[in-house]
Amino acid sequence: MAISARSDLAADLRSVVQGEVRFDSYSRALYSQDASIYSMEPAGVVLPKSVEDTQAVLEICNRNGVKVLSRGGGTGLSGQTVQEGAVVIDYTKYMHDVLEINVEEQWVRTQPGITLTELNRQLRPHGLMFTPDPSTASRATVGGAMGNNSCGAHSIIYGKTVDHVLGQDVVLSDGGIANFENVSGAALEAKLRVGGLEGDIYRTVRDVASRAAPLVEANFPKVLRRVGGYNLDLVNEPGGLNLAQLMVGSEGTLAAVTSARLNLVKIPEFSGLAVLHFK
């Protein structure tokens, strides 16, 4: 990106964003890398303080034809959180609050910037936990876990992140707000009739998933920890349509998540460690 274009973009963002807008060379270098071997310099970085900040980033970047990349803790090993010329959104500094805990129904609503370890620390007094437990849990965020469809050592018991995301509040590419949760029956038909980008998304996803269903059935591997590609196999499941399940594992390519409602399980009463020796 040309220096003048980058300066104009930074000025546009600073005029409306209440959080931090960092387009200096140090910040660009800092966010050009993650835990992978890749290095790609972004156009700049925004640390939003609110949903409105996130909307502003998407609106302005969409208007200027600039890519947007949501970033968590940067613990991915495949270069998911670096992108040449993109505006990186980092939620970890300001958007990391637990918004609601429903102990009776066993779910939590949280912002994306909280780490997995911190989320479970706040859930522990209620006897509940969010199950994905990658080795980087002390740095990896809820947003990153959803983007990567993280698993962890206990995924054989509890499943992947996608198995525990009940819904998401998102900002679409045009800056519009949507809520992705399971909808069925009359509610789904209403979504399919909605105008604008959200309605287009529902109609297109259902159409693509329907046409791709035979290929998905024939070619998607039947393994417990398949986390590559979009979850088109879940879109055609009976009982409704939950676009949050398509969002999980999409590496931030579909929309920006500003909060999520996550399923919780009870903390096991006992835990232990087995050490196996092989000859």
Sequence and secondary structure as in RCSB ss.txt:
>XXXX:A:sequence
MAISARSDLAADLRSVVQGEVRFDSYSRALYSQDASIYSMEPAGVVLPKSVEDTQAVLEICNRNGVKVLSRGGGT
GLSGQTVQEGAVVIDYTKYMHDVLEINVEEQWVRTQPGITLTELNRQLRPHGLMFTPDPSTASRATVGGAMGNNS
CGAHSIIYGKTVDHVLGQDVVLSDGGIANFENVSGAALEAKLRVGGLEGDIYRTVRDVASRAAPLVEANFPKVLR
RVGGYNLDLVNEPGGLNLAQLMVGSEGTLAAVTSARLNLVKIPEFSGLAVLHFK
>XXXX:A:secstr
  HHHHHHHHHHHHTT SSEEE SHHHHHHTTB SSS B   SEEEE SSHHHHHHHHHHHHHHT  EEEESSS 
 SSSTT  TT EEEE TTT   EEEEETTTTEEEE TTSBHHHHHHHHGGGTEE   B TTTTT BHHHHHHHT 
 BTTHHHH  GGGGEEEEEEE TTS EEEEE B HHHHHHHHH  HHHHHHHHHHHHHHHHHHHHHHHHS   TT
  SS  HHHHT SS B HHHHHTTSTTSS EEEEEEEE EE  S          
